Amino acid sequence: MPNIIVVGAQWGDEGKGKIIDVLSKDSDYVVRYQGGNNAGHTVVVGEREFVLHLIPSGILHRGKVCVIGNGVVVDPEALWNEIIELRKKGIKVNEDNLMVSDEVHIIFPYHKAIERLKEDRRGSSKIGSTGRGIGPCYTDKADRCGIRLADLFEKDMLYEKLKANLKEKNEIFRKIYNFKGFSFKELYDQYLNYGKRLKRYACNCSIILNDCIAKGKSILFEGAQGTLLDMDHGTYPFVTSSNATAGGACTGTGVSPNKIDSVIGVVKAYTTRVGEGPFPTEFPPDLMEQIRNKGKEFGATTGRPRRCGWFDAVIVSHSIRVNGLDSIAVTKIDVLDDSNTIKICVAYKYKGKLCENFPGDINILNNCEPIYEVYPGWLEDTSSVQRYEDLPLNARRYLKRLSTILKTKISIVSVGSKRTQTFYNNI
């Protein structure tokens, strides 16, 4: 059975949750490998909508085991609330189908506070943080003062680490931000209690997954955010704080690269991004409003309106290269059904020079002119299409052109939010 990584190939929000949900039925384990509850996957099952933030989308399928890998940062309150909400909706969640690496780093209230305070101080230079404490938690991880899930099970260890952290952080809060800080006793008692609740789910992620592979079972690795939000390969500094690319699946789970069989990238038929940062193909206001409303382009976690633009083949080609994508899944074709003309950005022009590759210089992205190919729209409803051959001719031509430009096959096409509005393909 194949072990597959699914990554976002744009700025996130590409519809990964749905694609992972569709692929989950043929996988034994579904694993989240990076990010935190700053990300959200929306999955529609029948007439019911589920928004997942930490728990892998495979939880909606019976008989699947979901694992939160060591590369994820976990807010225990958010995780516990998500478990409770799923149970209320009739979804089974227990230690048999949900496991959490005991090496995940834990988000504390001081992480959220410092993120909000720093973002406020940036003023017009804000990076669009969600305020969930993700970045500061990863900062502590890199600074080797982070607190992991395993530490919540040991009173003395938690006492020692939390005491040291709060001594430093409360001083920073008071002296730099004029903020009173946090009570040690309150946090210590609160997080000991979280440890008691979550201990039953704790596991050694690497052992679990490698044993699974040795037994011939399959793993679906679920990425959050998107390649252009990757810490190393994205539009830095307007990025997330982890590696959202395929390489993050290995470091975030303890599974070797030679155990991976394929990597699928998910793209929208257009482009969106949330928050600040460069966006060369961004729509003008009228078209932005039209596509945003039809595509329901509002953040699953924050509710923030997404910025929308034409398909950018420059950034997706970059994603194909850094992830080693074997194929791509194209979502939300139906959102373009009413468009008279459709554009594909194939290069940028900056200071009179043509730029065909993703630039490391963010000034180019901020000030470039996108070079477009323009195609006629199909002006037909595609939401009930079940086969590639039944798509309108111009929709097929559009997908074929995307595949040709990207030099990558399109393996999955989605024409709506429901499971049934998906079909496999080999363009």
Secondary structure, 3 states (H helix, E strand, C coil): CCCEEEEECCCCCCCHHHHHHHHHCCCCEEEECCECCCCCEEEEECCEEEEECCCCHHHHCCCCEEEECCCEEECHHHHHHHHHHHHHCCCCCCCCCEEEECCCEECCHHHHHHHHHHHHHHHHHCCCCCCCCHHHHHHHHHCCCCCEHHHHHCHHHHHHHHHHHHHHHHHHHHHHHCCCCCCHHHHHHHHHHHHHHHHHHEECHHHHHHHHHHCCCCEEEECCCCHHHCCCCCCCCCCCCCCCCCHHHHHCCCCCHHHCCEEEEEEECCEEECCCCCCCCECCHHHHHHHHHHCCCECCCCCCECEEECEEHHHHHHHHHHHCCCEEEEECHHHHCCCCEEEEEEEEEECCEEECCCCCCHHHHHHCEEEEEEEECCCCCCCCCCCHHHCCHHHHHHHHHHHHHHCCEEEEEECCCECCCEEECCC
